[in-house]
Structure formats: C-alpha cells, structure tokens
Amino acid sequence: MLERDGKPAARAMRWGLIPSWAKDPRIASKLINARSETADRRPAFRDLLASAGRRALLPADGFFEWLRPEDRRQQRVPFRFTLRDGALFAFAGLWTRAYLPPSEPGGPQTPVETVTILTTAANSVVGRLHDRMPVILPDRASELAWLSPELDLAGAKALCVPLGDDLLVAAPVSPLINKSGIPEGPELLVAAG
C-alpha cells in the first residue's frame, strides 16, 4: 500500500475483506479473494480496484492447492506453488478500513484494515489442480506499477493475468499441512514418503 507521501509502506492487515458498508464482519470469510475479471463490478471491490490507495502487495514465497483424488475416500494431496527460482513475490491485493461494532454497548467502534487477494484464470501449472490462481505480479516494475497513482482501472486490470508457466513450479507437501493443531515448520513443506 502507499502512504500519504506516495512511498510504499508495510502494514499488518486482517485477511478477508470487510467492506466499509458491511453490517456484519463475518462477511470477511466470503471475501478472502476476488475475481479480477469482475472486481470492478462487485460492490465490495469496485471502488478499491480503481484506487492506487486501495491496492496492496501481499508478499509470499508460495501458495497451496489440493489435488482431489478420484477415490473420495483417499486424502487430498496438497501442492505448494513457488517461483522456479525460489524468490519471494507479491500477490496483487485490495484493502480497506472498516469499523467493527463496539465490544460493549455505547463503546467505540474498532477500526480494522482488511485485505483480499485478486485471482485470475489458472496457468497450465496450476490448472492441473484448480481453475483459478492468485494474481502474482512477476517483477518489481509490475509491483510498483500496481501501487502507482498513475495506473487507472484498465491498467490495473491489465496486470491481473496468469503468471507465465515457465516461472512457476509445483511440488507435493506433507498432508499434515491440512491438520489444525500441528506445529508449523519447514518439515511440512516436504512430501510424506
């Protein structure tokens, strides 16, 4: 996101967009991602996509999708998608500030900044598992363009394309990544053998 001086700034945000007009913050669970092709027509996202001040970069080193086996009794297999060179990258996102209801009657509302990830059609690497993928901005120039006030709605939408197949790789990871209560650690990024 951009600060008032026009420079990018890092900030922690809650994943799952809560539009400023939302009456119930639980809507966030339905707005963890947004289709880039239609975001400019959906009430929750349309004003955000056109505004550089509401576009965000979400840094990551990978994302997950699950292979559904033909036999429904079998466990789904998680795959981790990373850049071929292992570098960090940024998802294209949208953010806004909402106000949560008071925790007690007559109390103050609590401001919360929330964010969603934009998605696009899957490239052929992700397409083996899912028909959608996050919008990954492929280089520093596209990241800076995403945040630029000079980028209009059409330009923002033009950046929301599938990452090139040659830039992305997939690898199976431990099925324990699906389990709650399992401590996080690098061993989960290795397929069970």
Phi and psi in degrees as a GROMACS rama.xvg file:
@    title "Ramachandran Plot"
@    xaxis  label "Phi"
@    yaxis  label "Psi"
@TYPE xy
-103.125  140.863  LEU-2
-87.2245  175.323  GLU-3
-60.2112  -28.9288  ARG-4
-80.1492  2.36521  ASP-5
84.6755  3.4331  GLY-6
-97.0853  144.8  LYS-7
-62.1423  143.894  PRO-8
-139.06  144.337  ALA-9
-89.7135  143.363  ALA-10
-155.482  139.14  ARG-11
-75.991  135.724  ALA-12
-136.439  160.308  MET-13
-86.8562  129.876  ARG-14
-77.0893  134.351  TRP-15
107.063  106.213  GLY-16
-68.1549  135.038  LEU-17
-115.658  102.767  ILE-18
-58.848  149.93  PRO-19
-59.6709  -25.9969  SER-20
-89.2252  -4.1694  TRP-21
-66.0487  137.107  ALA-22
-87.9362  -25.417  LYS-23
-126.203  118.16  ASP-24
-64.7923  -13.1555  PRO-25
-67.5234  -10.6365  ARG-26
-59.5851  -24.1099  ILE-27
-55.5485  -34.1428  ALA-28
-65.8995  -20.3882  SER-29
-95.1469  -7.18737  LYS-30
-122.637  42.6054  LEU-31
-78.089  -20.9159  ILE-32
-146.738  164.312  ASN-33
-137.68  135.379  ALA-34
-70.1309  119.384  ARG-35
-62.0068  -31.25  SER-36
-66.7073  -27.0633  GLU-37
-121.216  2.4856  THR-38
-58.3062  -33.6296  ALA-39
-74.2575  -5.09419  ASP-40
-112.29  -6.85107  ARG-41
-94.7778  132.025  ARG-42
-53.3601  -36.595  PRO-43
-69.3561  -25.1185  ALA-44
-118.911  -21.0598  PHE-45
-58.4987  -38.5188  ARG-46
-78.1683  -20.4125  ASP-47
-78.8887  -43.5573  LEU-48
-61.7389  -35.8797  LEU-49
-78.9459  -11.6056  ALA-50
-107.717  119.409  SER-51
-57.8198  -33.2779  ALA-52
-68.8883  -9.89808  GLY-53
-117.195  5.19022  ARG-54
-93.3437  145.778  ARG-55
-137.316  156.64  ALA-56
-105.899  131.372  LEU-57
-112.606  105.125  LEU-58
-68.0222  144.502  PRO-59
-156.726  164.46  ALA-60
-120.38  2.9708  ASP-61
172.317  174.201  GLY-62
-148.716  166.129  PHE-63
-120.709  146.932  PHE-64
-139.191  158.631  GLU-65
-117.657  133.795  TRP-66
-83.6782  124.341  LEU-67
-91.1463  118.546  ARG-68
-69.1222  155.737  PRO-69
-61.9395  -39.5962  GLU-70
-83.0939  109.194  ASP-71
-61.3182  -16.8366  ARG-72
-78.0495  -17.0737  ARG-73
-80.3873  152.225  GLN-74
-73.7499  142.375  GLN-75
-67.5856  146.521  ARG-76
-105.438  119.262  VAL-77
-80.2079  142.343  PRO-78
-123.302  140.655  PHE-79
-105.352  129.501  ARG-80
-103.851  129.459  PHE-81
-136.506  166.094  THR-82
-68.616  146.16  LEU-83
-53.3719  -37.7381  ARG-84
-87.9117  1.56959  ASP-85
77.2395  5.54863  GLY-86
-72.0371  158.396  ALA-87
-68.5215  157.757  LEU-88
-147.701  -179.669  PHE-89
-128.938  133.54  ALA-90
-81.5181  148.586  PHE-91
-81.6749  129.302  ALA-92
-135.977  170.619  GLY-93
-128.528  143.7  LEU-94
-136.439  161.808  TRP-95
-156.637  167.593  THR-96
-108.937  132.511  ARG-97
-126.252  172.368  ALA-98
-124.943  119.685  TYR-99
-76.9002  148.885  LEU-100
-59.4759  154.96  PRO-101
-59.1091  145.39  PRO-102
-75.6401  -18.8146  SER-103
-138.989  150.697  GLU-104
-53.824  131.684  PRO-105
80.4421  -4.26433  GLY-106
-77.9981  172.405  GLY-107
-77.2284  151.726  PRO-108
-74.0392  150.482  GLN-109
-104.333  121.908  THR-110
-73.4601  142.488  PRO-111
-142.705  134.369  VAL-112
-98.6799  127.17  GLU-113
-124.803  156.752  THR-114
-140.731  152.295  VAL-115
-133.471  154.476  THR-116
-98.7083  137.379  ILE-117
-83.2621  144.487  LEU-118
-120.044  163.323  THR-119
-144.105  177.654  THR-120
-60.4699  146.48  ALA-121
-72.1123  145.301  ALA-122
-78.0528  -179.468  ASN-123
-70.5891  -23.8545  SER-124
-68.8793  -50.7559  VAL-125
-74.1697  -32.4356  VAL-126
-58.4937  -17.7777  GLY-127
-68.0856  -22.3938  ARG-128
-116.59  -28.1967  LEU-129
-153.784  151.776  HIS-130
-87.3678  -5.36159  ASP-131
-127.059  157.703  ARG-132
-147.728  159.021  MET-133
-66.4388  149.968  PRO-134
-74.7218  116.284  VAL-135
-107.438  122.371  ILE-136
-80.2666  121.145  LEU-137
-75.5849  -14.8402  PRO-138
-159.45  173.314  ASP-139
-62.1909  -36.6151  ARG-140
-62.0263  -42.403  ALA-141
-71.4072  -31.5886  SER-142
-64.3399  -46.3519  GLU-143
-66.7792  -37.3445  LEU-144
-61.9704  -41.8034  ALA-145
-57.3301  -36.7933  TRP-146
-88.9539  -8.16678  LEU-147
-70.9456  132.889  SER-148
-64.5979  -17.6535  PRO-149
-80.6706  -11.8721  GLU-150
-82.5879  117.96  LEU-151
-87.9594  -177.042  ASP-152
-57.481  -46.6168  LEU-153
-61.9576  -41.0661  ALA-154
-65.6255  -39.8111  GLY-155
-63.1563  -44.9529  ALA-156
-64.4137  -33.5398  LYS-157
-66.2322  -24.7628  ALA-158
-80.351  -12.7366  LEU-159
-90.2827  70.3916  CYS-160
-124.721  161.144  VAL-161
-62.9631  141.972  PRO-162
-66.1915  144.994  LEU-163
-57.0557  138.853  GLY-164
-54.7043  -36.1037  ASP-165
-71.7217  -11.3499  ASP-166
-95.9613  -11.8983  LEU-167
-119.463  141.004  LEU-168
-129.439  157.649  VAL-169
-128.089  144.385  ALA-170
-145.032  139.947  ALA-171
-66.9446  149.033  PRO-172
-127.623  175.314  VAL-173
-60.7369  135.793  SER-174
-65.4241  -13.4106  PRO-175
-65.9738  -15.0917  LEU-176
-63.2195  -21.1774  ILE-177
-80.6594  -13.8427  ASN-178
-93.4797  130.174  LYS-179
-77.7484  152.857  SER-180
85.7121  -5.85135  GLY-181
-85.0773  128.194  ILE-182
-61.1735  139.898  PRO-183
-71.7729  149.493  GLU-184
177.173  164.523  GLY-185
-64.3811  -21.2485  PRO-186
-64.4923  -20.4972  GLU-187
-74.1795  -14.9979  LEU-188
-89.7289  8.75626  LEU-189
-113.673  133.448  VAL-190
-64.7771  142.779  ALA-191
-67.4457  135.474  ALA-192
